[in-house]
Amino acid sequence: MDPRNKTAAVILAAGKGTRMKTDLPKVLVEALGRPLLHYVLDALDRARVERKIVVVGYRADDVRSSVGSRAGVEFAEQREQLGTGHAVLMCRDALERHSGPVLVVTGDSPLVQPASLGELLDAFVAEPTACLLGTLLHDDPTGLGRIVRSPGSNTFEAIVEEKDATPEQKAIREVNMSTYLFDRDDLFWALDRIGNDNRQREYYLTDCPGLLKAAGKRVEAMAVLRPSEALSINTWDDLRRVEDEMVRLGMG
């Protein structure tokens, strides 16, 4: 079997479109006439990831209706939106017998590229780790979590959010883009240990790499993501910029 086919993808798709000022789930907002989530599933298909677990929440039935007929798609439900870590925890039953890698991506990132996912998957298969982050070298990292590396070995040390970063850390260009590969057992080991001691009282997946690293497990980061994959969608102007980039890349 192709090692990539042993991967299960978890697609985070439970959120509202609040910042877009729409009643739609954010993943069903359309770019070039198709929901954002469809592009993410297309990329996973082209990266040869056959099993795709879509985490639904807000207007779950609408999301199910939109993508439920696609090959390899199944669903987990997050009835309360308590953070990204909590969302992945909702996949525990679905992944109980899974023995391959677990890829976590967001469902509102239509510019995710199959080549980037493929590089990440190939690296994980070649040298398995507890967690491998797909990162990006960003010309303007403002607002994004920085990837801190060891000065000596250049290995992953931590994700530091901008609000917690020192001036030196704010100068780091390598950023976290919420694209992760985990060993299944290590993922749930870490998820069982994350807390919600933060202003939002939510459980964040970003805490998992640090917990694994602190436990002596191997955590790595690879800057495999392309500049276009840095484009996020939080406003209609953002969406227009993403659509322009999609046209440039021949995606529409």
Secondary structure by P-SEA (a helix, b strand, c coil): ccccccbbbbbbcccccccccccccccccccccccaaaaaaaaaaaacccbbbbbbccaaaaaaaacccccccccccccccccaaaaaaaacccccccccbbbbbbcccccccaaaaaaaaaaaaaccccbbbbcccccccccbbbbbbbcccccccccccccccccccccccccccccccccaaaaaaaaacccccccccbbbccaaaaaaaaaccbbbbbcccccccccccccaaaaaaaaaaaaaaccc
